[in-house]
């Protein structure tokens, strides 16, 4: 009997155009989340390398936290992940959707 298995890519293209594999993703013990690491994790999920559940379990993230990273990348690219600029990008996004 053949089971339905999901086929995953061996690598995906990262936010800076480099190949990402499970081996070169941020370490599971990561506690300091710089822009590049957040963007790599988002790219891994978007490319099918990991599922959202796997990312949340691997890195100890909440679904809301990961979803906020994903929204920030979708709206403003990697710069949207910059903690010091979150309010600025939020205001721009709200203005664009207001008019």
NUVEXNU-924180 format. One line per 4 residues: their letters; for each residue y, x negated, z negated of N, C-alpha, C, O. Coordinates in Angstrom, 3 decimals, decimal comma. Layout:
N
A	Y X Z Y X Z Y X Z Y X Z | ...
This chain:
99
XXXX	-1,174 -0,838 0,000 0,000 0,000 0,000 1,244 -0,888 0,000 1,345 -1,826 -0,790 | 2,186 -0,586 0,889 3,415 -1,361 1,007 4,496 -0,729 0,148 4,797 0,459 0,270 | 5,069 -1,540 -0,718 6,137 -1,040 -1,577 7,480 -1,244 -0,904 7,661 -2,177 -0,121 | 8,410 -0,373 -1,210 9,766 -0,494 -0,672 10,500 -1,573 -1,454 10,850 -1,374 -2,617
XXXX	10,732 -2,719 -0,813 11,422 -3,817 -1,471 12,775 -4,032 -0,812 12,910 -3,923 0,406 | 13,741 -4,328 -1,604 15,066 -4,636 -1,077 15,078 -6,093 -0,653 14,655 -6,972 -1,403 | 15,556 -6,336 0,529 15,675 -7,702 1,025 17,083 -8,191 0,709 18,074 -7,548 1,057 | 17,149 -9,322 0,054 18,441 -9,894 -0,327 18,698 -11,145 0,501 17,771 -11,871 0,859
XXXX	19,954 -11,381 0,794 20,265 -12,611 1,517 20,094 -13,824 0,596 20,234 -13,714 -0,622 | 19,795 -14,962 1,185 19,675 -16,200 0,411 21,054 -16,716 0,032 21,216 -17,403 -0,977 | 22,048 -16,380 0,849 23,416 -16,807 0,554 24,398 -15,827 1,173 24,074 -15,104 2,115 | 25,586 -15,819 0,630 26,683 -15,002 1,158 27,904 -15,908 1,305 27,926 -17,023 0,783
XXXX	28,898 -15,431 2,005 30,126 -16,204 2,158 31,039 -15,907 0,967 31,327 -14,750 0,660 | 31,482 -16,962 0,311 32,335 -16,829 -0,864 33,781 -16,570 -0,495 34,124 -16,524 0,686 | 34,622 -16,403 -1,485 36,029 -16,062 -1,260 36,829 -17,149 -0,544 37,867 -16,867 0,055 | 36,355 -18,364 -0,604 37,057 -19,463 0,060 36,352 -19,888 1,351 36,680 -20,922 1,933
XXXX	35,372 -19,073 1,799 34,663 -19,351 3,037 33,434 -20,236 2,881 32,783 -20,565 3,873 | 33,112 -20,622 1,670 31,960 -21,477 1,411 30,722 -20,614 1,153 30,844 -19,476 0,700 | 29,525 -21,153 1,442 28,309 -20,375 1,152 28,068 -20,293 -0,360 28,211 -21,282 -1,079 | 27,703 -19,111 -0,821 27,362 -18,895 -2,234 25,892 -18,542 -2,338 25,393 -17,696 -1,596
XXXX	25,207 -19,188 -3,252 23,821 -18,855 -3,551 23,742 -18,541 -5,050 24,716 -18,714 -5,782 | 22,584 -18,082 -5,487 22,417 -17,820 -6,920 22,623 -19,100 -7,733 23,105 -19,056 -8,865 | 22,254 -20,231 -7,147 22,362 -21,507 -7,865 23,795 -21,982 -8,056 24,090 -22,667 -9,036 | 24,699 -21,627 -7,129 26,065 -22,125 -7,302 27,056 -21,049 -7,728 28,267 -21,241 -7,625
XXXX	26,545 -19,922 -8,203 27,405 -18,928 -8,856 27,787 -19,462 -10,230 27,134 -20,373 -10,738 | 28,834 -18,911 -10,842 29,179 -19,353 -12,199 27,975 -19,228 -13,135 27,149 -18,328 -12,986 | 27,894 -20,133 -14,087 26,787 -20,136 -15,054 26,804 -18,854 -15,882 27,871 -18,309 -16,162 | 25,628 -18,373 -16,275 25,567 -17,156 -17,104 26,331 -17,280 -18,425 26,741 -16,270 -18,997
XXXX	26,523 -18,494 -18,908 27,228 -18,708 -20,185 28,743 -18,734 -20,011 29,463 -18,982 -20,978 | 29,236 -18,488 -18,821 30,670 -18,587 -18,544 31,464 -17,659 -19,452 31,153 -16,474 -19,569 | 32,486 -18,207 -20,089 33,375 -17,391 -20,919 34,814 -17,479 -20,423 35,623 -16,594 -20,703 | 35,134 -18,533 -19,695 36,486 -18,710 -19,155 36,475 -18,284 -17,696 35,936 -18,987 -16,841
XXXX	37,068 -17,138 -17,414 37,014 -16,546 -16,081 38,300 -16,809 -15,307 39,276 -16,067 -15,420 | 38,281 -17,870 -14,526 39,416 -18,170 -13,652 39,276 -17,321 -12,385 38,224 -16,734 -12,131 | 40,335 -17,269 -11,610 40,370 -16,432 -10,410 39,181 -16,702 -9,487 38,514 -15,768 -9,042 | 38,918 -17,978 -9,201 37,859 -18,337 -8,266 36,496 -17,824 -8,729 35,726 -17,310 -7,917
XXXX	36,190 -17,955 -10,010 34,890 -17,498 -10,524 34,761 -15,981 -10,416 33,715 -15,470 -10,016 | 35,813 -15,270 -10,770 35,776 -13,809 -10,638 35,543 -13,416 -9,185 34,720 -12,548 -8,894 | 36,271 -14,060 -8,273 36,153 -13,749 -6,851 34,757 -14,079 -6,325 34,241 -13,365 -5,464 | 34,147 -15,136 -6,821 32,787 -15,489 -6,401 31,794 -14,417 -6,828 30,909 -14,049 -6,056
XXXX	31,932 -13,920 -8,037 31,025 -12,880 -8,528 31,211 -11,590 -7,722 30,231 -10,933 -7,370 | 32,455 -11,228 -7,432 32,719 -10,040 -6,612 32,116 -10,218 -5,217 31,511 -9,287 -4,686 | 32,273 -11,397 -4,621 31,714 -11,667 -3,300 30,187 -11,597 -3,321 29,574 -11,115 -2,369 | 29,578 -12,072 -4,394 28,117 -12,021 -4,520 27,618 -10,576 -4,519 26,609 -10,265 -3,886
XXXX	28,321 -9,703 -5,223 27,930 -8,290 -5,257 28,192 -7,637 -3,906 27,338 -6,919 -3,384 | 29,376 -7,885 -3,337 29,715 -7,281 -2,045 28,763 -7,724 -0,940 28,491 -6,965 -0,010 | 28,257 -8,959 -1,041 27,339 -9,473 -0,034 25,881 -9,139 -0,283 25,030 -9,405 0,565 | 25,583 -8,558 -1,443 24,213 -8,159 -1,747 23,377 -9,221 -2,438 22,167 -9,054 -2,585
XXXX	24,000 -10,306 -2,861 23,277 -11,372 -3,555 22,824 -10,910 -4,939 21,731 -11,260 -5,385 | 23,655 -10,133 -5,613 23,349 -9,549 -6,925 23,805 -8,099 -6,937 24,689 -7,710 -6,173 | 23,202 -7,309 -7,799 23,667 -5,933 -7,990 24,703 -5,922 -9,112 24,828 -6,887 -9,866 | 25,424 -4,847 -9,210 26,410 -4,723 -10,287 25,716 -4,788 -11,646 26,216 -5,431 -12,569
XXXX	24,580 -4,131 -11,770 23,845 -4,168 -13,037 23,433 -5,591 -13,401 23,531 -5,992 -14,560 | 22,976 -6,349 -12,414 22,570 -7,728 -12,669 23,761 -8,582 -13,094 23,637 -9,419 -13,989 | 24,908 -8,375 -12,461 26,107 -9,129 -12,821 26,529 -8,808 -14,250 26,832 -9,710 -15,031 | 26,549 -7,529 -14,588 26,954 -7,136 -15,943 26,019 -7,727 -16,990 26,468 -8,187 -18,040
XXXX	24,723 -7,715 -16,706 23,758 -8,270 -17,654 23,856 -9,794 -17,712 23,855 -10,378 -18,796 | 23,937 -10,430 -16,557 23,973 -11,899 -16,476 25,197 -12,485 -17,174 25,103 -13,509 -17,850 | 26,349 -11,828 -17,006 27,597 -12,384 -17,536 28,132 -11,647 -18,767 29,181 -12,017 -19,294 | 27,435 -10,625 -19,226 27,894 -9,891 -20,406 29,175 -9,121 -20,156 30,012 -8,987 -21,049
XXXX	29,330 -8,611 -18,934 30,528 -7,847 -18,573 30,257 -6,357 -18,730 29,111 -5,912 -18,675 | 31,317 -5,601 -18,924 31,180 -4,158 -18,886 31,361 -3,715 -17,431 31,939 -4,435 -16,617 | 30,869 -2,550 -17,129 31,029 -2,006 -15,783 32,506 -1,870 -15,439 32,913 -2,152 -14,312 | 33,307 -1,439 -16,407 34,745 -1,270 -16,192 35,427 -2,599 -15,885 36,309 -2,665 -15,028
XXXX	35,021 -3,653 -16,582 35,627 -4,961 -16,360 35,316 -5,455 -14,942 36,208 -5,909 -14,226 | 34,042 -5,360 -14,547 33,693 -5,802 -13,200 34,387 -4,930 -12,153 34,890 -5,446 -11,154 | 34,416 -3,627 -12,372 35,065 -2,722 -11,414 36,544 -3,060 -11,267 37,095 -2,935 -10,173 | 37,192 -3,482 -12,340 38,609 -3,854 -12,246 38,775 -5,105 -11,389 39,750 -5,214 -10,644
XXXX	37,837 -6,052 -11,483 37,878 -7,235 -10,621 37,729 -6,825 -9,159 38,455 -7,297 -8,284 | 36,773 -5,939 -8,920 36,512 -5,494 -7,550 37,726 -4,772 -6,958 38,091 -5,004 -5,806 | 38,342 -3,901 -7,747 39,545 -3,200 -7,289 40,675 -4,182 -7,003 41,376 -4,054 -5,999 | 40,851 -5,158 -7,882 41,923 -6,139 -7,710 41,737 -6,924 -6,417 42,705 -7,163 -5,696
XXXX	40,512 -7,327 -6,118 40,239 -8,062 -4,881 40,468 -7,161 -3,673 41,052 -7,594 -2,680 | 40,015 -5,920 -3,749 40,189 -4,982 -2,633 41,671 -4,720 -2,361 42,088 -4,643 -1,205 | 42,447 -4,586 -3,402 43,866 -4,253 -3,251 44,732 -5,447 -2,885 45,591 -5,343 -2,010 | 44,515 -6,585 -3,546 45,463 -7,693 -3,430 44,826 -9,041 -3,134 45,518 -10,059 -3,163
XXXX	43,542 -9,080 -2,854 42,879 -10,355 -2,617 42,704 -11,126 -3,912 42,831 -10,571 -5,004 | 42,414 -12,397 -3,777 42,168 -13,216 -4,968 43,363 -13,233 -5,917 43,175 -13,292 -7,132 | 44,577 -13,184 -5,394 45,754 -13,236 -6,257 45,837 -12,030 -7,194 46,465 -12,105 -8,250 | 45,205 -10,923 -6,809 45,186 -9,747 -7,672 44,408 -9,974 -8,950 44,557 -9,218 -9,909
XXXX	43,568 -11,018 -8,977 42,777 -11,339 -10,168 43,556 -12,157 -11,188 43,092 -12,364 -12,310 | 44,716 -12,614 -10,807 45,531 -13,430 -11,716 46,011 -12,539 -12,862 46,752 -11,581 -12,640 | 45,594 -12,850 -14,064 45,893 -12,028 -15,240 47,391 -11,857 -15,438 47,844 -10,779 -15,822 | 48,157 -12,894 -15,184 49,598 -12,816 -15,425 50,311 -11,959 -14,388 51,485 -11,635 -14,569
XXXX	49,637 -11,585 -13,312 50,278 -10,815 -12,249 49,705 -9,404 -12,108 50,080 -8,690 -11,178 | 48,819 -8,988 -12,992 48,168 -7,684 -12,874 49,199 -6,564 -12,787 49,101 -5,705 -11,910 | 50,180 -6,560 -13,675 51,177 -5,488 -13,685 51,974 -5,476 -12,385 52,260 -4,407 -11,846 | 52,332 -6,640 -11,882 53,084 -6,733 -10,629 52,301 -6,098 -9,480 52,840 -5,278 -8,736
XXXX	51,034 -6,476 -9,336 50,223 -5,933 -8,244 49,952 -4,445 -8,435 49,861 -3,705 -7,456 | 49,823 -4,001 -9,674 49,616 -2,576 -9,944 50,832 -1,774 -9,480 50,690 -0,716 -8,868 | 52,029 -2,287 -9,778 53,256 -1,604 -9,364 53,377 -1,535 -7,840 53,775 -0,507 -7,293 | 53,035 -2,623 -7,163 53,078 -2,627 -5,693 52,109 -1,593 -5,139 52,460 -0,826 -4,242
XXXX	50,902 -1,571 -5,665 49,885 -0,628 -5,184 50,337 0,815 -5,411 50,183 1,661 -4,529 | 50,889 1,096 -6,582 51,328 2,457 -6,879 52,491 2,860 -5,971 52,557 4,005 -5,525 | 53,411 1,923 -5,691 54,518 2,216 -4,783 54,018 2,522 -3,375 54,529 3,433 -2,724 | 53,039 1,780 -2,904 52,509 1,992 -1,552 51,859 3,362 -1,429 51,941 3,987 -0,371
XXX	51,224 3,835 -2,477 50,538 5,117 -2,422 51,437 6,292 -2,786 51,055 7,451 -2,625 | 52,630 5,984 -3,275 53,562 7,035 -3,647 54,254 7,605 -2,410 54,523 8,804 -2,345 | 54,538 6,756 -1,440 55,301 7,178 -0,265 54,435 7,374 0,941 54,934 7,729 2,009
